Amino acid sequence: MNWVLVPQQLINGLLNGGTLALIALGIVLIYKSSEVFNFAHGHMVMVGAYMTWWFAGGSGGEGALIDLPFWAASIAALIFAILLGLLIERLVLRPMTGQPLLSIVLVTLGIAQLFEGLTTVFFGTEPKSNFPAPFAPTDVFVIPVPPINGQSIVFFDQLRVPHARLAAFIVALLAAVIFILFFQYTNIGLSMRATSEDHELAQSVGIRVNRVFGMSWAIAGIIATLGGILLATISGVSLNIFTVALVAFPAILLGGLESLGGAILGGISVGLVQALVQASKFPEVRNSSDIAPYVLLLIVLVLRPEGLFGQKRIERI
């Protein structure tokens, strides 16, 4: 382990984990409300990032048909995400009601491929480096570590915190807290929780289950778009942005499929593990940072199959 890099990598991992946690939260939301594991969530993240870029005039610069400020483009993309989520639920998933769960999961994979194809047709395959991020990559907070009596008390002299990563972390955690409070204390949130426990029982007490499903997909669209915007402010917009969901899946299973708080803790844990692996002295270990979350997941599932905060269910025959 390169101990000089560890403190900086811990900060990087913590900041990256916040965005991962937000994206994982959207997947858990869909699963809690409908028991569907949404494999299209990463592509919804990608679509949200591209739509923000497009609303901000990225497709044509000053001569673009739509050229909104960054904040207005973000709001427009969020509205688009709400409509997209409602459309997916109404036209694609509602007709699948009563079908085997595997069929519905395969439908989400089909939605993912559809989004990737349409994005390629409308926006091309080249990465977009002109995303209207509020911070430049060179904008960083430098935290010096002063010596005591002329002697350094640690093995590093400063820490660097990029503005974009810090802003993304703060927005991600605030959004996660707001959504958790929404599920805990609002009537719609309580309806979603009731529906997640038993669809038929929820319908029997007057809850409109189809409306709850639609709201769940709309909120998942908001979460995905927020995640896409945060990622794009750091690394720009590209088709590969959807791969963040592949890292979010271990975070979800690590925290527990049905736990919103577990999704947050799992996302932060995965971010920290990846960062620490990248601090290794050995190139072979550093290059394996992409598989580190899955190794962590394997260890946790062997010890606790339901995840850290998942519900242990016992089915009797």
BATI-316148 format. One record per residue (C-alpha): residue number from 1; residue in one letter; x, y, z. Coordinates in steps of 0.02 Angstrom, whole numbers, padded with zeros to 5 digits. Example, Ala and Ser with C-alpha at 12.3 -4.5 7.8 and 13.67 -1.06 7.14 Angstrom:
2
{atom 1 'a' {00615 -00225 00390}}
{atom 2 's' {00684 -00053 00357}}
//
This chain:
317
{atom 1 'm' {00000 00000 00000}}
{atom 2 'n' {00067 00173 -00046}}
{atom 3 'w' {00028 00257 00120}}
{atom 4 'v' {00067 00431 00051}}
{atom 5 'l' {-00083 00415 -00066}}
{atom 6 'v' {-00205 00339 00059}}
{atom 7 'p' {-00275 00500 00136}}
{atom 8 'q' {-00304 00578 -00035}}
{atom 9 'q' {-00381 00418 -00101}}
{atom 10 'l' {-00496 00407 00050}}
{atom 11 'i' {-00563 00580 00008}}
{atom 12 'n' {-00584 00534 -00176}}
{atom 13 'g' {-00671 00372 -00131}}
{atom 14 'l' {-00790 00457 -00010}}
{atom 15 'l' {-00837 00590 -00137}}
{atom 16 'n' {-00861 00462 -00277}}
{atom 17 'g' {-00961 00351 -00161}}
{atom 18 'g' {-01091 00487 -00133}}
{atom 19 't' {-01140 00487 -00317}}
{atom 20 'l' {-01139 00297 -00322}}
{atom 21 'a' {-01255 00296 -00171}}
{atom 22 'l' {-01379 00411 -00258}}
{atom 23 'i' {-01384 00301 -00413}}
{atom 24 'a' {-01404 00144 -00307}}
{atom 25 'l' {-01549 00228 -00217}}
{atom 26 'g' {-01647 00240 -00380}}
{atom 27 'i' {-01628 00054 -00415}}
{atom 28 'v' {-01681 00008 -00237}}
{atom 29 'l' {-01834 00120 -00253}}
{atom 30 'i' {-01899 00026 -00405}}
{atom 31 'y' {-01863 -00141 -00323}}
{atom 32 'k' {-01951 -00094 -00161}}
{atom 33 's' {-02108 -00035 -00249}}
{atom 34 's' {-02125 -00166 -00387}}
{atom 35 'e' {-01996 -00303 -00350}}
{atom 36 'v' {-01918 -00269 -00520}}
{atom 37 'f' {-01729 -00253 -00532}}
{atom 38 'n' {-01712 -00112 -00658}}
{atom 39 'f' {-01564 -00150 -00771}}
{atom 40 'a' {-01604 00006 -00874}}
{atom 41 'h' {-01562 00126 -00732}}
{atom 42 'g' {-01385 00156 -00792}}
{atom 43 'h' {-01451 00202 -00964}}
{atom 44 'm' {-01576 00320 -00882}}
{atom 45 'v' {-01424 00403 -00800}}
{atom 46 'm' {-01346 00418 -00973}}
{atom 47 'v' {-01504 00491 -01051}}
{atom 48 'g' {-01518 00619 -00910}}
{atom 49 'a' {-01340 00678 -00937}}
{atom 50 'y' {-01364 00693 -01126}}
{atom 51 'm' {-01529 00786 -01108}}
{atom 52 't' {-01451 00912 -00988}}
{atom 53 'w' {-01310 00938 -01113}}
{atom 54 'w' {-01436 00959 -01255}}
{atom 55 'f' {-01548 01081 -01161}}
{atom 56 'a' {-01392 01183 -01119}}
{atom 57 'g' {-01358 01207 -01305}}
{atom 58 'g' {-01217 01080 -01314}}
{atom 59 's' {-01272 01013 -01482}}
{atom 60 'g' {-01247 01176 -01574}}
{atom 61 'g' {-01159 01302 -01464}}
{atom 62 'e' {-01225 01478 -01479}}
{atom 63 'g' {-01333 01433 -01629}}
{atom 64 'a' {-01424 01292 -01540}}
{atom 65 'l' {-01613 01286 -01546}}
{atom 66 'i' {-01617 01274 -01356}}
{atom 67 'd' {-01479 01359 -01255}}
{atom 68 'l' {-01525 01367 -01071}}
{atom 69 'p' {-01417 01409 -00921}}
{atom 70 'f' {-01350 01258 -00828}}
{atom 71 'w' {-01480 01268 -00687}}
{atom 72 'a' {-01625 01286 -00810}}
{atom 73 'a' {-01557 01145 -00920}}
{atom 74 's' {-01548 01034 -00766}}
{atom 75 'i' {-01729 01072 -00719}}
{atom 76 'a' {-01785 01039 -00898}}
{atom 77 'a' {-01692 00872 -00897}}
{atom 78 'l' {-01775 00825 -00732}}
{atom 79 'i' {-01947 00863 -00804}}
{atom 80 'f' {-01904 00757 -00956}}
{atom 81 'a' {-01849 00616 -00839}}
{atom 82 'i' {-02016 00622 -00746}}
{atom 83 'l' {-02111 00606 -00910}}
{atom 84 'l' {-01996 00468 -00969}}
{atom 85 'g' {-02019 00369 -00808}}
{atom 86 'l' {-02209 00385 -00819}}
{atom 87 'l' {-02204 00334 -01002}}
{atom 88 'i' {-02100 00178 -00966}}
{atom 89 'e' {-02218 00122 -00830}}
{atom 90 'r' {-02378 00156 -00927}}
{atom 91 'l' {-02332 00090 -01099}}
{atom 92 'v' {-02205 -00046 -01062}}
{atom 93 'l' {-02218 -00114 -00886}}
{atom 94 'r' {-02404 -00100 -00848}}
{atom 95 'p' {-02451 -00217 -00992}}
{atom 96 'm' {-02327 -00341 -00917}}
{atom 97 't' {-02427 -00354 -00754}}
{atom 98 'g' {-02450 -00536 -00707}}
{atom 99 'q' {-02308 -00597 -00817}}
{atom 100 'p' {-02161 -00696 -00746}}
{atom 101 'l' {-02033 -00589 -00656}}
{atom 102 'l' {-01895 -00645 -00774}}
{atom 103 's' {-01994 -00577 -00922}}
{atom 104 'i' {-02008 -00406 -00839}}
{atom 105 'v' {-01821 -00403 -00800}}
{atom 106 'l' {-01784 -00444 -00982}}
{atom 107 'v' {-01897 -00300 -01032}}
{atom 108 't' {-01788 -00180 -00931}}
{atom 109 'l' {-01637 -00247 -01024}}
{atom 110 'g' {-01728 -00212 -01187}}
{atom 111 'i' {-01766 -00034 -01128}}
{atom 112 'a' {-01581 -00011 -01091}}
{atom 113 'q' {-01532 -00063 -01267}}
{atom 114 'l' {-01667 00049 -01340}}
{atom 115 'f' {-01601 00200 -01244}}
{atom 116 'e' {-01423 00164 -01300}}
{atom 117 'g' {-01477 00148 -01482}}
{atom 118 'l' {-01582 00307 -01481}}
{atom 119 't' {-01444 00405 -01393}}
{atom 120 't' {-01320 00348 -01526}}
{atom 121 'v' {-01438 00400 -01665}}
{atom 122 'f' {-01476 00573 -01596}}
{atom 123 'f' {-01310 00620 -01514}}
{atom 124 'g' {-01179 00511 -01597}}
{atom 125 't' {-01045 00405 -01516}}
{atom 126 'e' {-00915 00538 -01480}}
{atom 127 'p' {-00896 00598 -01298}}
{atom 128 'k' {-00958 00774 -01263}}
{atom 129 's' {-00824 00874 -01175}}
{atom 130 'n' {-00920 01039 -01176}}
{atom 131 'f' {-01040 00996 -01035}}
{atom 132 'p' {-01086 01160 -00948}}
{atom 133 'a' {-01013 01111 -00781}}
{atom 134 'p' {-01012 01250 -00649}}
{atom 135 'f' {-00835 01202 -00599}}
{atom 136 'a' {-00677 01174 -00701}}
{atom 137 'p' {-00573 01016 -00671}}
{atom 138 't' {-00434 01127 -00605}}
{atom 139 'd' {-00543 01206 -00470}}
{atom 140 'v' {-00487 01125 -00307}}
{atom 141 'f' {-00481 01161 -00122}}
{atom 142 'v' {-00306 01135 -00056}}
{atom 143 'i' {-00302 01087 00128}}
{atom 144 'p' {-00125 01108 00197}}
{atom 145 'v' {-00062 01002 00341}}
{atom 146 'p' {00054 01117 00439}}
{atom 147 'p' {00206 01045 00530}}
{atom 148 'i' {00225 01058 00719}}
{atom 149 'n' {00391 01125 00783}}
{atom 150 'g' {00459 01111 00608}}
{atom 151 'q' {00421 00925 00598}}
{atom 152 's' {00284 00850 00492}}
{atom 153 'i' {00169 00743 00599}}
{atom 154 'v' {00103 00645 00450}}
{atom 155 'f' {00174 00579 00286}}
{atom 156 'f' {00081 00702 00173}}
{atom 157 'd' {00082 00891 00168}}
{atom 158 'q' {-00084 00933 00085}}
{atom 159 'l' {-00251 00864 00030}}
{atom 160 'r' {-00339 00914 -00131}}
{atom 161 'v' {-00529 00919 -00142}}
{atom 162 'p' {-00596 00955 -00318}}
{atom 163 'h' {-00743 01076 -00318}}
{atom 164 'a' {-00843 00968 -00439}}
{atom 165 'r' {-00826 00809 -00337}}
{atom 166 'l' {-00866 00898 -00174}}
{atom 167 'a' {-01020 00981 -00250}}
{atom 168 'a' {-01077 00814 -00322}}
{atom 169 'f' {-01055 00729 -00152}}
{atom 170 'i' {-01155 00864 -00060}}
{atom 171 'v' {-01296 00864 -00188}}
{atom 172 'a' {-01303 00674 -00190}}
{atom 173 'l' {-01316 00659 -00001}}
{atom 174 'l' {-01444 00799 00012}}
{atom 175 'a' {-01550 00718 -00123}}
{atom 176 'a' {-01535 00548 -00037}}
{atom 177 'v' {-01589 00620 00131}}
{atom 178 'i' {-01736 00712 00051}}
{atom 179 'f' {-01797 00555 -00036}}
{atom 180 'i' {-01782 00449 00121}}
{atom 181 'l' {-01882 00578 00220}}
{atom 182 'f' {-02008 00581 00078}}
{atom 183 'f' {-02034 00393 00093}}
{atom 184 'q' {-02047 00401 00282}}
{atom 185 'y' {-02163 00548 00311}}
{atom 186 't' {-02269 00587 00157}}
{atom 187 'n' {-02431 00503 00107}}
{atom 188 'i' {-02361 00455 -00064}}
{atom 189 'g' {-02205 00385 00017}}
{atom 190 'l' {-02307 00284 00141}}
{atom 191 's' {-02414 00218 -00002}}
{atom 192 'm' {-02254 00163 -00091}}
{atom 193 'r' {-02194 00073 00065}}
{atom 194 'a' {-02362 -00013 00087}}
{atom 195 't' {-02363 -00066 -00095}}
{atom 196 's' {-02188 -00137 -00080}}
{atom 197 'e' {-02244 -00251 00062}}
{atom 198 'd' {-02396 -00326 -00024}}
{atom 199 'h' {-02472 -00265 -00188}}
{atom 200 'e' {-02640 -00352 -00166}}
{atom 201 'l' {-02660 -00297 00015}}
{atom 202 'a' {-02616 -00117 -00030}}
{atom 203 'q' {-02747 -00119 -00169}}
{atom 204 's' {-02877 -00190 -00050}}
{atom 205 'v' {-02860 -00040 00067}}
{atom 206 'g' {-02885 00085 -00074}}
{atom 207 'i' {-02707 00120 -00132}}
{atom 208 'r' {-02697 00141 -00320}}
{atom 209 'v' {-02553 00025 -00354}}
{atom 210 'n' {-02532 00075 -00536}}
{atom 211 'r' {-02515 00257 -00484}}
{atom 212 'v' {-02385 00208 -00354}}
{atom 213 'f' {-02286 00114 -00487}}
{atom 214 'g' {-02294 00267 -00601}}
{atom 215 'm' {-02234 00382 -00462}}
{atom 216 's' {-02093 00261 -00421}}
{atom 217 'w' {-02029 00263 -00600}}
{atom 218 'a' {-02046 00452 -00609}}
{atom 219 'i' {-01943 00473 -00449}}
{atom 220 'a' {-01817 00346 -00512}}
{atom 221 'g' {-01801 00452 -00669}}
{atom 222 'i' {-01765 00605 -00561}}
{atom 223 'i' {-01632 00511 -00462}}
{atom 224 'a' {-01552 00442 -00620}}
{atom 225 't' {-01546 00613 -00702}}
{atom 226 'l' {-01471 00693 -00546}}
{atom 227 'g' {-01338 00557 -00547}}
{atom 228 'g' {-01305 00586 -00732}}
{atom 229 'i' {-01286 00773 -00707}}
{atom 230 'l' {-01166 00748 -00561}}
{atom 231 'l' {-01061 00623 -00657}}
{atom 232 'a' {-01058 00734 -00812}}
{atom 233 't' {-00994 00883 -00712}}
{atom 234 'i' {-00843 00776 -00665}}
{atom 235 's' {-00804 00676 -00822}}
{atom 236 'g' {-00911 00745 -00963}}
{atom 237 'v' {-01046 00655 -01061}}
{atom 238 's' {-01019 00492 -01155}}
{atom 239 'l' {-01108 00330 -01194}}
{atom 240 'n' {-01001 00242 -01064}}
{atom 241 'i' {-01079 00340 -00922}}
{atom 242 'f' {-01210 00203 -00901}}
{atom 243 't' {-01075 00084 -00837}}
{atom 244 'v' {-01085 00170 -00668}}
{atom 245 'a' {-01238 00060 -00636}}
{atom 246 'l' {-01125 -00093 -00648}}
{atom 247 'v' {-01033 -00025 -00496}}
{atom 248 'a' {-01197 00024 -00411}}
{atom 249 'f' {-01262 -00156 -00418}}
{atom 250 'p' {-01132 -00222 -00293}}
{atom 251 'a' {-01169 -00071 -00183}}
{atom 252 'i' {-01354 -00116 -00181}}
{atom 253 'l' {-01327 -00299 -00141}}
{atom 254 'l' {-01198 -00251 -00010}}
{atom 255 'g' {-01320 -00138 00082}}
{atom 256 'g' {-01473 -00246 00053}}
{atom 257 'l' {-01596 -00247 -00091}}
{atom 258 'e' {-01737 -00170 00011}}
{atom 259 's' {-01640 -00043 00115}}
{atom 260 'l' {-01629 00139 00061}}
{atom 261 'g' {-01502 00175 00197}}
{atom 262 'g' {-01406 00020 00146}}
{atom 263 'a' {-01394 00086 -00032}}
{atom 264 'i' {-01311 00244 00033}}
{atom 265 'l' {-01189 00150 00145}}
{atom 266 'g' {-01155 00023 00008}}
{atom 267 'g' {-01117 00160 -00119}}
{atom 268 'i' {-00995 00248 -00002}}
{atom 269 's' {-00913 00082 00045}}
{atom 270 'v' {-00887 00035 -00137}}
{atom 271 'g' {-00813 00206 -00175}}
{atom 272 'l' {-00691 00190 -00031}}
{atom 273 'v' {-00640 00013 -00078}}
{atom 274 'q' {-00605 00063 -00258}}
{atom 275 'a' {-00503 00212 -00201}}
{atom 276 'l' {-00398 00111 -00079}}
{atom 277 'v' {-00361 -00020 -00211}}
{atom 278 'q' {-00300 00118 -00327}}
{atom 279 'a' {-00177 00171 -00191}}
{atom 280 's' {-00086 00005 -00202}}
{atom 281 'k' {00098 00002 -00245}}
{atom 282 'f' {00073 -00142 -00366}}
{atom 283 'p' {00009 -00100 -00543}}
{atom 284 'e' {-00083 -00267 -00554}}
{atom 285 'v' {-00184 -00224 -00399}}
{atom 286 'r' {-00217 -00045 -00455}}
{atom 287 'n' {-00283 -00107 -00622}}
{atom 288 's' {-00405 -00222 -00532}}
{atom 289 's' {-00501 -00080 -00449}}
{atom 290 'd' {-00651 -00116 -00561}}
{atom 291 'i' {-00673 -00289 -00488}}
{atom 292 'a' {-00638 -00238 -00308}}
{atom 293 'p' {-00824 -00200 -00271}}
{atom 294 'y' {-00872 -00375 -00328}}
{atom 295 'v' {-00740 -00455 -00217}}
{atom 296 'l' {-00808 -00354 -00070}}
{atom 297 'l' {-00985 -00406 -00117}}
{atom 298 'l' {-00935 -00589 -00124}}
{atom 299 'i' {-00860 -00581 00050}}
{atom 300 'v' {-01014 -00497 00123}}
{atom 301 'l' {-01137 -00615 00038}}
{atom 302 'v' {-01044 -00767 00102}}
{atom 303 'l' {-01058 -00700 00280}}
{atom 304 'r' {-01228 -00617 00264}}
{atom 305 'p' {-01325 -00667 00106}}
{atom 306 'e' {-01463 -00537 00128}}
{atom 307 'g' {-01336 -00394 00135}}
{atom 308 'l' {-01292 -00283 00281}}
{atom 309 'f' {-01467 -00210 00305}}
{atom 310 'g' {-01576 -00324 00199}}
{atom 311 'q' {-01725 -00417 00267}}
{atom 312 'k' {-01702 -00601 00302}}
{atom 313 'r' {-01852 -00693 00231}}
{atom 314 'i' {-01897 -00872 00274}}
{atom 315 'e' {-02020 -00958 00157}}
{atom 316 'r' {-02111 -01109 00224}}
{atom 317 'i' {-02179 -01243 00110}}
//
